[in-house]
Amino acid sequence: MSDKPTEPETAGPRIQRRGPRAFAQDAGALLKHHLAAHGFGDVDLVTRWAAIAGASLAQRCLPQRLSGKGEDGATLTLLADDRAALELQHQTPQLIDKINTYFGRPVVKKIKVIVGDIPQPVVPPPPARPLTAAEEATLAEATDVIADPDLRSAFTRLGREALAHSRRRIVR
């Protein structure tokens, strides 16, 4: 008898699925490709920016490009609002030190600041409010006249969403 472990038998060639895939499967590769085009070989400088620069500074400036790579570092271009641009002029040596300490090697030698508008994060809408019993009754009364059950169901869902997001309540 052999001491080698037996390999499992395969049922044939591996079948590759077609059709839609979740975007998250490709997001990492797309992000790396996009950031590489802007000089970021390591995506951590962008994705971990708040941890590197600090939360207050990260809200007011964003890394845009890393260019002119050399042994002693590269030039990091930051997009900053007016207040952060002034602050960055005074904090440039400390920020360079933070970045290089984070990576454990010289990544940034110089920082260039461009003043502009920082995109604000998208705030999700507030959750829909629950409908009152009177609103549910009014909705049911309005949709009962529809004969097709699929169409009635669709209109009921539409009405429920419209009423839940409206500010006025229906009072009987």
C-alpha angles and dihedrals in degrees: 000000000000125000092216116109113246117247117233115254116248122221093223137288117350112260115226115214120231129203134059120348131192113272090228090070091065100029095091094052092045091049092049091049093049094046092046088058087059094049099262105134090171114049092204092084089064103030095045095037094122091054092047101043099028128257098269095050093041091059090058103039137036133194111251108171142359111206142164097036116200139157092275096044143277139266114271115206114207128194107217139172120242097270095045092049091059092044092049091056088064098037100044097109092048092047092049088050091049092051095047092045091051092054096036092229138065105282101149126039100166138017124216117194125209116191114224146117117302113219110245120227116259111256112214116235117258115268118269116264120242116258121247121239090253091054092049090050092049091049093049091048092050095049099040090083091065109097100197108081094208092050091045090051092049092050091047091054091046092049092047091053093046093050094044092054096042119096096218121077122216110241121193 
